[in-house]
Amino acid sequence: MQWRIRPVLPVTKLMGAVAVVVLAVAFAGNDPIRWAIAGVAAIALALWALRDLIAPVRLAADATGVTVVAGFARHRHLPWSKIERVRVDRRTHRGLRSEVLELDTGDAIYLFSTNDLGALPDDVATSLADLRSSSPSQA
C-alpha cells in the first residue's frame, strides 16, 4: 500500500512560482529588492514543487513496516517493531479543523496531512492498523 500527494499540488506550486515572476515583471520595475524577494519566493515554490515531483509517495506500508519520506526526498524504512504509536491528531484553531496522521517511533515523529497522503488520515490509520495486525512479526 502506498499514499502519495495529490497531483494538483506540484502544479499549483509551479503556477504560484510563475505568478510571482509575472507580478515582479508587472510591478517591480527597477527595484532590486522587489526582484530579490520575488526571485527567492519563486525559487522556493519551484523547489517545493520539485520535491513533490521527485518523491510523490510520502508513505508506503507492507508486512515488514512502513517507508516514509525523510528530509527533502530521502526514504526511511521503519519496521513495525520500531513504531510505538499510529494516531490521528485533530486540532481546531480559529474555526479551522486540521487532521494529521502521526507515526511515533520514540525518537522521531512523522506527520502526514491529507494533502501528503491523498486520503483522509483516519482511513490511512485504519489501513495501517489492519496491515500491522496481519504482519507476521505482530501476530
C-alpha positions in Angstrom: 0.0 0.0 0.0 1.2 3.5 -0.7 -0.1 7.0 -0.3 1.1 9.9 -2.4 0.5 13.6 -2.6 -2.4 14.9 -4.7 -1.2 15.6 -8.3 -2.7 19.1 -8.2 -0.2 20.3 -5.5 3.0 20.5 -7.6 1.1 22.1 -10.5 -0.3 24.7 -8.1 3.1 25.4 -6.6 4.7 25.8 -10.1 1.8 28.1 -11.1 2.5 30.1 -7.9 6.2 30.5 -8.9 5.2 31.7 -12.4 2.7 34.1 -10.9 5.3 35.6 -8.6 7.6 36.2 -11.6 4.7 37.7 -13.6 3.9 40.1 -10.7 7.5 41.1 -10.4 7.6 41.9 -14.1 4.4 43.9 -13.8 5.2 45.8 -10.6 8.9 45.6 -9.6 10.3 47.9 -12.1 13.9 48.6 -11.4 13.7 48.0 -7.7 16.3 45.3 -6.9 14.8 44.5 -3.5 11.4 43.6 -5.0 13.2 41.5 -7.7 15.2 39.7 -5.0 12.1 38.9 -2.9 10.3 37.7 -6.0 13.2 35.6 -7.0 13.5 34.0 -3.6 9.8 33.3 -3.4 9.7 31.8 -7.0 12.7 29.6 -6.3 11.3 28.4 -3.0 8.0 27.5 -4.6 9.8 25.7 -7.5 11.9 23.7 -5.1 8.9 22.8 -3.1 7.2 21.6 -6.3 10.3 19.7 -7.3 10.2 17.8 -4.0 6.6 16.7 -4.8 7.7 15.5 -8.2 10.8 13.7 -7.0 9.2 12.0 -4.0 5.4 11.9 -4.6 4.9 8.8 -2.4 5.0 10.1 1.2 4.1 6.9 3.0 4.2 3.2 1.9 3.4 0.2 4.0 3.9 -3.6 3.7 4.1 -6.6 6.0 7.6 -5.6 7.2 6.8 -2.0 8.2 6.4 1.5 6.7 8.6 3.6 4.5 8.4 7.4 5.0 9.9 10.4 3.2 12.5 12.0 5.5 14.2 15.3 4.7 13.9 16.6 1.2 13.4 13.3 -0.7 15.1 10.5 1.2 13.2 7.4 2.2 13.5 5.7 5.5 12.1 2.2 6.3 10.7 1.7 9.7 9.9 -1.8 10.8 6.7 -2.3 12.7 8.6 -3.1 15.9 10.0 0.5 15.9 6.6 2.2 15.6 5.3 2.9 19.0 2.0 4.6 18.0 -0.1 5.5 15.0 -2.8 8.1 15.6 -4.7 10.9 14.0 -4.1 14.3 15.7 -7.1 16.6 15.4 -7.0 20.3 16.1 -9.3 23.2 15.7 -7.8 26.7 15.6 -9.8 29.9 14.7 -12.6 27.8 13.3 -10.3 25.7 11.0 -10.1 22.0 11.6 -7.0 20.0 10.8 -6.2 16.3 10.9 -2.7 14.9 10.7 -1.6 11.3 10.7 1.2 10.8 13.3 3.7 8.0 13.3 5.7 7.9 16.6 8.9 5.9 16.7 10.0 7.1 20.1 12.9 9.1 18.8 11.1 10.7 15.8 7.6 11.7 14.9 6.5 11.7 11.3 3.4 13.8 10.4 1.3 13.5 7.3 -1.5 15.7 6.2 -4.4 14.9 4.0 -2.5 16.6 1.1 0.6 14.5 1.8 -1.5 11.2 1.8 -4.0 11.9 -0.9 -6.5 10.3 1.5 -8.1 11.0 4.9 -5.7 10.4 7.8 -8.4 8.3 9.5 -8.6 5.9 6.6 -4.8 5.6 6.4 -4.6 4.9 10.1 -7.2 2.2 9.8 -5.3 0.6 6.8 -2.1 0.8 8.7 -3.6 -0.9 11.8 -5.1 -3.7 9.7 -1.8 -4.2 7.9 0.2 -4.1 11.2 -2.1 -6.7 12.9 -1.8 -9.0 9.9 2.0 -8.8 9.7 3.9 -11.9 10.7 6.1 -10.1 13.3 3.0 -8.8 15.2 0.9 -12.0 15.1 
